[in-house]
Amino acid sequence: MRYLIGNWALKSFGDSFPYGTLIANVFASILIGLILEGSTNAWNLSPTTKLLLTTGLLGGLSTFSTFSYQTVTLLNNSFILGSLNIITNLFLSLLGVVLGKYIINIF
């Protein structure tokens, strides 16, 4: 799905901004909110079905959706923990990319 969205966005909007990634992340975040809240309050989904939809389908589309759902849940309970989740995920993920690029370039 991410590949299809990325190709569509590239053809539709060009390559000046990562529109495909943005669209995939936002779409997956909407879907995880619907699935997890719906399975808690409205639908009777088995744990296996929830896992398949969230980890399988949405995990392939965007792990950002899981991060977003967990962050909103944390923010509802603790602004400090929610903020810490945002800061540490962003900082460490960016640092990880820099580290990966550095490692590959020194060898």
ABEGO torsion letter per residue (X at the ends): XAAAAAAAAAAAAEAABBAAAAAAAAAAAAAAAAAAAAAAAABBBBAAAAAAAAAAAAAAABAAAAAAAAAAAAAAABAAAAAAAAAAAAAAAAAAAAAAAAAAAAX
